[in-house]
């Protein structure tokens, strides 16, 4: 989901203003948020020309994320977010006392 940060740096950044990347893990969900100062420009997935070198960022996010969206903030901010559901790893069984030697 580095694509969200790359999009913010490329399209959502103005001189003298930056963007914020926040990661949350809640239960079995990773939430990635990128907040920038271009609330006047909302991201829209596009179908790029086959020869284009860019324009596929949100298509990648859409394909990889379980959910994604845009939340408006106090002007001029917006937050683009994506959520990924995952299964926690199974704990390894204890080898203590298994008599396997």
C-alpha positions as CSV (number, residue, x, y, z in Angstrom):
1,X,0.0,0.0,0.0
2,X,3.0,2.3,-0.5
3,X,1.0,3.4,-3.5
4,X,-1.2,5.6,-1.2
5,X,1.9,7.4,0.1
6,X,3.4,7.7,-3.4
7,X,0.1,9.2,-4.6
8,X,0.0,11.7,-1.7
9,X,3.6,12.8,-2.4
10,X,3.0,13.1,-6.1
11,X,-0.5,14.5,-6.3
12,X,-1.5,15.7,-2.8
13,X,1.5,17.7,-1.7
14,X,1.8,21.4,-2.0
15,X,5.1,23.4,-1.4
16,X,5.5,23.9,2.3
17,X,2.9,21.3,3.2
18,X,3.5,17.6,3.7
19,X,1.4,14.5,4.2
20,X,0.9,12.1,7.1
21,X,1.0,8.3,7.0
22,X,-0.8,6.4,9.8
23,X,-1.0,2.6,10.3
24,X,-3.5,1.0,12.7
25,X,-4.0,-2.7,13.6
26,X,-7.4,-3.3,15.0
27,X,-8.3,-7.0,15.6
28,X,-7.4,-8.7,12.3
29,X,-7.5,-5.6,10.2
30,X,-4.6,-3.3,9.1
31,X,-5.8,0.2,8.3
32,X,-3.5,2.5,6.3
33,X,-4.3,6.2,6.2
34,X,-2.6,8.9,4.1
35,X,-3.7,12.5,4.9
36,X,-2.7,15.3,2.6
37,X,-3.6,19.0,2.1
38,X,-5.3,18.7,-1.3
39,X,-8.9,18.3,-0.1
40,X,-9.9,20.1,-3.3
41,X,-8.8,17.1,-5.4
42,X,-10.4,13.8,-4.6
43,X,-8.8,10.6,-6.0
44,X,-10.7,8.8,-8.7
45,X,-9.7,5.4,-10.2
46,X,-8.8,5.8,-13.8
47,X,-8.3,3.4,-16.7
48,X,-4.9,4.4,-18.1
49,X,-3.8,4.1,-21.7
50,X,-2.0,0.8,-22.2
51,X,1.3,2.6,-22.9
52,X,1.0,5.0,-19.9
53,X,3.7,4.8,-17.2
54,X,1.4,6.0,-14.5
55,X,-2.3,6.2,-13.6
56,X,-2.7,2.7,-12.1
57,X,-2.2,3.6,-8.4
58,X,-5.8,3.4,-7.2
59,X,-6.5,0.4,-9.4
60,X,-3.7,-1.4,-7.4
61,X,-5.2,-0.2,-4.1
62,X,-8.6,-1.4,-5.3
63,X,-7.3,-4.8,-6.3
64,X,-5.2,-5.4,-3.1
65,X,-7.3,-3.8,-0.4
66,X,-10.4,-5.4,1.2
67,X,-11.9,-1.9,1.5
68,X,-10.7,1.6,0.6
69,X,-12.2,5.1,0.5
70,X,-11.7,8.8,1.0
71,X,-12.7,10.8,4.1
72,X,-12.9,14.6,4.0
73,X,-11.3,16.5,6.9
74,X,-11.1,20.0,8.0
75,X,-10.3,21.9,4.8
76,X,-7.9,21.6,3.1
77,X,-7.3,18.0,4.2
78,X,-8.5,14.7,3.0
79,X,-7.6,11.2,4.1
80,X,-7.3,8.2,1.7
81,X,-7.5,4.9,3.5
82,X,-7.3,1.2,2.8
83,X,-8.0,-1.8,5.0
84,X,-6.5,-5.2,4.7
85,X,-8.0,-8.1,6.6
86,X,-5.5,-10.8,7.7
87,X,-5.5,-14.0,9.8
88,X,-3.2,-13.9,12.8
89,X,-0.5,-16.6,12.6
90,X,-1.1,-19.8,14.4
91,X,1.1,-20.2,17.5
92,X,3.7,-22.9,17.1
93,X,3.1,-25.9,19.4
94,X,5.4,-26.2,22.3
95,X,8.2,-28.7,21.9
96,X,8.8,-28.8,25.7
97,X,8.2,-32.3,27.0
98,X,7.2,-33.8,23.6
99,X,9.7,-36.7,24.1
100,X,10.9,-36.4,20.5
101,X,14.6,-37.0,21.0
